[in-house]
């Protein structure tokens, strides 16, 4: 769309004389000579504003690098803790339980050395600023430690007992201090400490219930009739404890409560079948019967 004003044919964004010759309309900044344009080279790098922003940049870069290192350490802790859990599940079929427990303790010591590196990174820092980077690994570690403790004592390990295991002396610090982080080089050695938060502890214990349910089914398949009833009683106590928290706790805890209830229902169903039909079903077929019932329960929950 165009119009004529003052003998000039005007088109949006362009001007055309009536003779047909014309060109693009010059923008305002095109009228300045090139020598007068600011290309950033004349900025005074020693000004207080530039010095302050450079300090901000260095602080943010250091914090980002620390966060990435913590994420990698948390991933390593998660992987090693899962391997420990898989190892502990072999107890139901292993001939020598003490050998499996000894091997799991060695692997837990290796995981604690990873946690020591996390404690070194967090020295002098506010832990809650980096909590999201390490929470997954800490939860998996709590699950592995509590699983081993239950197998040994048939009881739940407390948060204070876990935290006592995460206090490291300077001698222990020297085991894995070959390549210290840049931020921790100038800081005095140990004792290093990392405290498990109540939320990490609760979420780790909630995940433990799923592993206990699997151990219950596996033990029945190997002819162990006592373990399901011990696990059932323990899970019922844990569920009662979580019920007191209810919806007043963190959102993640309320989500885990539903999974805990499912694990308890499966274990109680196994105990019911053992008590009522245990004499009718051969021991070597009990695991197949419970697996079929578990699949039926999962399908019913999916339909509902």
Secondary structure, 3 states (H helix, E strand, C coil): CEEEECCEEEECCEEEECCCCEEECCCHHHHCCHHHCCCCCCCCCCCHHHHHHHHHHHHHHHHHHHHHHHHHHHHHHHHHHHHHHHHHHHHHCCCCHHHHHHHHHHHHHHHHHHHHHHHHHCCCCCHHHCHHHHHHHHHHHHHHHHHHHHHHHCCCCCHHHHHHCCEECHHHHCCCCCCCCHHHCCCCCCCEECCCCHHHHHHHHHHHHHHHHHHHHHHHHCCCCHHHHHHHHHHHHHHHHHHHHHHHCCHHHHHHHHHHHHHHHHHHHHHHHHHHHCCCCCHHHHHHHHHHHHHHHHHHHHHC
